């Protein structure tokens, strides 16, 4: 599972998610509150083996969800290269590449 977070406010984040499994790709975007209840539900439902996210561009609350998930046999990887534009502010984007 690959995930990108955009903080809309101190209490709200928007997540862009790509989940791949054998022969299936799921693209999703959802808004979540400060408790990250939707993100926790998504992680529990999909049960990803790996979580890939842009290093340094996720909130501490989201990192806490990954740390909890990691203790449940999920490997999370902060990466510095990704392949899609990741907005760091409203006026600019950073391109990060996998590979």
TITORFI-28396 format. One line per field, with one value per residue (C-alpha): residue number from 1; x, y, z. Coordinates in nm, 4 decimals, m for minus. Layout:
i NUM/...
X X/...
Y Y/...
Z Z/...
END
This chain:
i 1/2/3/4/5/6/7/8/9/10/11/12/13/14/15/16/17/18/19/20/21/22/23/24/25/26/27/28/29/30/31/32/33/34/35/36/37/38/39/40/41/42/43/44/45/46/47/48/49/50/51/52/53/54/55/56/57/58/59/60/61/62/63/64/65/66/67/68/69/70/71/72/73/74/75/76/77/78/79/80/81/82/83/84/85/86/87/88/89/90/91/92/93/94/95/96/97/98/99
X 0.0000/0.1308/m0.0064/0.0302/m0.1120/m0.2132/m0.2978/m0.6009/m0.6144/m0.4836/m0.7796/m0.8246/m0.6054/m0.6759/m0.5161/m0.4421/m0.4038/m0.2913/m0.3349/m0.2224/m0.2798/m0.2598/m0.4261/m0.6073/m0.5320/m0.7372/m0.7021/m0.8725/m0.8864/m1.0500/m1.0678/m0.9993/m1.0167/m0.7388/m0.8093/m0.7278/m1.0240/m1.0752/m0.7031/m0.7042/m1.0114/m0.8496/m0.5311/m0.7352/m0.9521/m0.6740/m0.4108/m0.1165/0.2178/0.4041/0.3144/0.5123/0.4906/0.6966/0.9546/0.9141/0.5825/0.3380/0.2093/0.3092/m0.0506/m0.0305/0.3149/0.1641/m0.0922/0.1949/0.3887/0.0841/0.0343/0.4046/0.3642/0.0938/0.3306/0.3061/0.6279/0.6204/0.8829/0.9438/1.0877/1.2383/1.1483/0.7971/0.6898/0.3939/0.3795/0.3371/0.2178/0.4189/0.2308/m0.0663/0.1679/0.4368/0.4812/0.7768/0.8348/0.9475/1.0374/1.0455/1.3093
Y 0.0000/0.3458/0.6462/1.0257/1.2626/1.6266/1.8118/2.0329/2.1662/2.0677/1.8309/1.7033/1.5230/1.3995/1.0706/0.9407/0.5646/0.3069/m0.0562/m0.3375/m0.7054/m0.9923/m0.8644/m0.5761/m0.2043/0.0156/0.3950/0.5907/0.9327/1.0024/1.2662/1.1689/1.3316/1.3699/1.0214/0.8652/0.6284/0.5873/0.5205/0.2600/0.0951/0.0898/m0.0658/m0.3289/m0.4079/m0.4340/m0.5798/m0.4611/m0.6395/m0.3126/0.0548/0.3000/0.6721/0.9861/1.0243/1.3393/1.4367/1.2625/1.3795/1.2263/1.1012/0.9114/0.7793/0.6489/0.4512/0.2987/0.2181/0.0368/m0.1415/m0.2372/m0.4171/m0.6235/m0.7727/m0.4823/m0.3346/0.0425/0.2224/0.5948/0.6678/0.9712/0.8731/0.7962/0.8744/1.1097/1.4789/1.5338/1.8828/2.0303/2.3596/2.4915/2.6531/2.3915/2.0193/1.7908/1.5034/1.1857/0.8660/0.4948/0.2931
Z 0.0000/m0.0889/0.0945/0.0714/0.3335/0.2919/0.6121/0.5467/0.9032/1.2453/1.2846/0.9283/0.6762/0.3246/0.2195/m0.1285/m0.1307/m0.3845/m0.2873/m0.5109/m0.4749/m0.7185/m1.0350/m0.8639/m0.8125/m0.5800/m0.5929/m0.3178/m0.1575/0.1764/0.4470/0.8057/1.1485/1.4053/1.5468/1.2063/1.2428/0.8662/0.8113/1.0901/0.9336/0.5884/0.7299/0.9152/0.6124/0.3518/0.5880/0.3753/0.4009/0.3314/0.3662/0.1528/0.2247/0.1533/0.4296/0.6366/0.4774/0.7102/1.0457/1.3772/1.4199/1.0914/1.1833/1.5086/1.3047/1.1029/1.4200/1.5580/1.2263/1.2190/1.5488/1.3770/1.1130/0.8672/0.7350/0.6819/0.4751/0.4666/0.1257/m0.0351/m0.3917/m0.5129/m0.8725/m0.8267/m0.7389/m0.3670/m0.2754/0.0107/0.0019/m0.1927/m0.4474/m0.5037/m0.5559/m0.4943/m0.7340/m0.5689/m0.7560/m0.6771/m0.8489
END
